[in-house]
């Protein structure tokens, strides 16, 4: 007797969720989820994904594994507001959150058990959304992600477009993760049934200006000049990112999931993107 087909239902078939959907679909999983527009839903249906618009309604199969990647509002997670009452039909729930919930650690390491100290309304909304899903009492994995990059969304694109800036704040580092490594980590969570909080991030938190310089070198172009942060005229959103400095540990994900990032630093990740786009 064969095992029943497992189902993945994604509340928000965006950049990271679609990468996971492709991975699980290739393994025989049934894939469904929500998008913002009917046009996007129709294009995904043509690819075998049972997509519908979020406002039109949704029908996760019973015993499906839920992935929630919709950004929160001040009221928490929109998917929880819409589907929380029938979360008990889910086999498991995985919520994609952010490492911004830890606030500024002055360059110190953030672990999954580090105290939450949200310092922006966005981070406060993430904490609220995490608590909402935890209240369902379903098997839950909360995945706190750092900066995400990948094909079509990397420093290479910003260098090509001329929009890249090398803003320098002494001691500033960010953690980041390639979208492929998010997908492989989420697959490991689904297949192992792991629960709790996990960080999916690469091995090397790095100064953002170094990442831009490396992207420019891969493209054979001169890097943009360095700009001191006090001269950068940052938007409030950008300034809030530079107000927080932390290094994010991936040790628990490696130990509990047997996961390893295929791109352990931005150098391998950007090189793979540049090679694929050449």
C-alpha positions in Angstrom: 0.0 0.0 0.0 1.4 3.4 -0.9 1.5 6.4 1.4 -1.3 9.0 0.9 -0.2 12.0 -1.1 0.8 14.9 1.2 -0.4 18.4 0.6 1.3 21.8 1.1 -1.0 24.8 1.3 0.7 28.2 1.2 -0.9 31.3 2.5 1.0 33.7 0.3 2.6 32.1 -2.8 5.4 34.6 -2.9 9.1 34.4 -3.6 10.1 31.9 -0.9 6.9 29.9 -0.9 7.1 29.3 -4.6 10.6 28.0 -4.3 9.4 25.5 -1.7 6.3 24.7 -3.7 8.5 23.8 -6.7 10.7 21.6 -4.6 7.8 19.7 -2.9 5.8 19.5 -6.1 8.7 17.7 -7.8 8.5 15.2 -5.0 4.9 14.4 -5.7 3.2 16.7 -3.1 -0.1 18.4 -3.9 0.4 22.1 -3.9 -2.1 24.9 -3.3 -2.3 28.3 -1.8 -3.3 32.0 -2.1 -2.2 34.9 -4.2 -3.3 38.5 -4.6 -4.7 38.6 -8.1 -6.8 36.3 -10.3 -4.2 36.7 -13.1 -1.5 35.3 -10.8 -3.8 32.5 -9.7 -4.6 31.5 -13.2 -0.9 31.4 -14.2 -0.1 29.1 -11.2 -3.0 26.8 -12.0 -1.4 26.3 -15.4 1.6 25.1 -13.6 -0.4 22.6 -11.6 -0.7 24.7 -8.4 -4.2 24.9 -6.9 -4.1 28.7 -6.4 -6.9 31.1 -5.6 -7.0 34.8 -4.5 -6.9 35.4 -0.8 -10.1 37.5 -0.8 -12.0 35.0 -3.0 -11.7 32.2 -0.4 -9.4 29.3 0.2 -9.8 25.6 0.7 -6.8 23.9 2.3 -7.2 20.1 2.1 -7.7 18.4 5.5 -4.4 17.2 6.9 -2.4 19.5 4.7 0.8 21.2 5.9 0.3 25.0 6.0 3.0 27.5 5.2 2.2 31.1 6.2 4.3 33.8 4.6 1.8 36.7 4.3 3.3 39.8 6.0 1.4 40.9 9.1 -0.6 44.1 9.8 -1.0 45.9 13.0 -3.7 43.4 13.8 -1.4 40.4 13.3 -1.5 37.8 10.6 -4.2 38.2 8.0 -4.1 34.4 7.3 -4.8 33.8 11.0 -7.7 36.2 11.0 -9.2 34.3 8.0 -8.3 30.7 8.7 -7.3 30.5 12.3 -10.7 29.0 13.3 -10.1 25.9 11.1 -6.4 25.5 11.9 -7.3 22.2 13.6 -7.7 20.7 10.1 -4.0 21.3 9.4 -1.4 18.6 9.8 1.2 21.2 10.7 1.8 24.9 10.5 5.0 26.7 9.5 5.1 30.5 10.0 7.7 32.6 8.3 8.8 35.3 10.6 11.8 37.6 10.8 14.9 38.0 12.9 13.8 41.6 13.4 11.9 40.3 16.5 15.2 40.4 18.4 15.8 44.1 17.9 19.3 45.5 18.1 21.9 43.2 19.7 24.9 45.5 19.1 26.5 42.8 16.8 26.0 40.0 19.3 24.6 36.6 18.3 20.9 35.9 18.1 19.8 32.4 19.1 16.2 30.9 18.9 15.9 31.4 22.7 17.1 35.0 22.7 14.7 37.4 24.3 12.3 39.1 21.9 12.7 42.8 21.8 10.9 44.2 18.8 11.9 47.8 18.1 9.7 48.7 15.2 6.0 48.4 14.5 6.8 45.8 11.8 8.6 43.6 14.3 5.9 44.1 16.9 3.4 42.8 14.3 5.6 39.8 13.7 5.6 38.9 17.4 1.8 39.2 17.5 1.5 37.0 14.5 3.8 34.4 16.0 1.7 34.4 19.2 -1.5 34.0 17.2 -0.4 30.9 15.4 1.0 29.5 18.7 -2.5 29.8 20.2 -3.8 27.2 17.8 -2.1 24.3 19.6 -1.3 22.8 16.2 2.3 21.4 15.5 4.0 24.7 14.8 7.4 25.7 13.4 8.3 29.4 13.5 11.1 30.2 11.0 12.8 33.5 11.7 14.5 34.7 8.5 17.2 37.4 7.9 17.6 39.2 4.6 16.5 37.1 1.6 18.2 37.1 -1.7 18.2 35.0 -4.9 17.7 35.2 -8.6 16.0 38.4 -9.6 16.4 39.8 -6.1 20.0 40.2 -5.3 22.8 42.8 -5.1 23.7 41.9 -8.6 20.4 43.4 -9.8 21.0 46.6 -7.9 24.5 46.9 -9.2 23.3 46.4 -12.8 20.5 49.0 -12.4 22.8 51.5 -10.8 20.7 51.7 -7.6 23.3 49.9 -5.4 24.9 52.0 -2.6 27.7 51.1 -0.3 26.6 52.6 2.9 29.1 52.3 5.7 28.3 52.1 9.4 31.3 50.9 11.4 30.7 47.5 12.9 27.4 47.0 11.1 26.7 43.4 9.9 23.6 41.7 8.5 22.8 38.0 8.2 21.2 36.8 4.9 20.0 33.7 3.2 19.7 32.4 -0.4 16.1 31.5 -1.3 17.2 28.0 -2.3 18.4 27.5 1.3 15.1 28.6 2.7 13.4 26.0 0.5 15.7 23.2 1.6 15.4 24.2 5.2 11.6 24.3 5.0 11.6 20.9 3.3 13.6 19.5 6.2 11.1 20.8 8.7 8.2 19.3 6.8 9.9 15.9 6.3 11.2 15.6 9.9 8.2 17.0 11.6 10.4 19.4 13.6 8.7 21.9 15.8 9.8 25.1 17.6 11.8 28.1 16.4 14.5 27.9 13.7 16.8 30.3 12.0 17.5 29.6 8.3 20.5 31.8 7.5 23.9 31.5 6.0 27.1 31.0 8.0 28.7 34.5 7.7 27.0 37.7 8.8 28.8 40.4 6.8 29.0 44.2 6.3 26.5 45.2 3.6 29.1 47.3 1.7 31.3 44.2 1.3 28.4 42.3 -0.3 27.8 45.1 -2.9 31.6 45.3 -3.7 31.6 41.5 -4.3 28.6 41.7 -6.6 30.3 44.5 -8.6 33.4 42.4 -8.9 31.4 39.4 -10.2 29.9 41.7 -12.9 33.3 43.1 -13.8 32.3 46.6 -12.8 33.6 49.2 -10.4 31.8 49.2 -7.1 29.8 52.3 -6.1 31.7 54.7 -3.8 31.4 54.2 0.0 28.9 56.6 1.7 29.1 57.2 5.4 25.7 56.4 7.0 25.3 60.0 8.3 25.5 61.2 4.7 23.3 58.6 3.2 19.9 60.3 3.6 18.2 57.1 4.3 14.4 56.6 4.2 12.8 55.8 7.5 12.5 52.1 6.5 16.2 51.8 5.5 17.2 53.7 8.7 15.3 51.2 10.8 17.3 48.4 9.3 20.6 50.1 10.0 19.5 50.8 13.6 19.7 47.1 14.3 22.9 45.0 14.2 23.0 41.3 15.0 24.6 38.0 14.0 22.0 35.2 13.5 23.0 31.7 14.5 21.9 28.7 12.4 23.4 26.1 14.7 20.0 24.8 15.9 18.7 24.3 12.3 21.9 22.4 11.5 21.6 20.2 14.5 17.9 19.5 14.6 17.2 19.3 10.9 20.5 18.0 9.5 20.3 21.0 7.2 23.3 22.8 5.7 23.1 25.9 3.5 24.2 25.2 -0.1 25.4 28.8 -0.1 27.2 29.2 3.2 28.2 32.8 2.5 27.1 35.5 0.1 30.1 34.8 -2.1 28.9 31.3 -3.1 25.3 32.5 -3.4 26.1 35.5 -5.6 28.5 33.5 -7.8 25.8 30.9 -8.5 23.3 33.6 -9.4 25.8 35.3 -11.7 26.7 32.0 -13.4 23.1 31.2 -14.0 22.3 34.6 -15.4 25.4 34.8 -17.6 
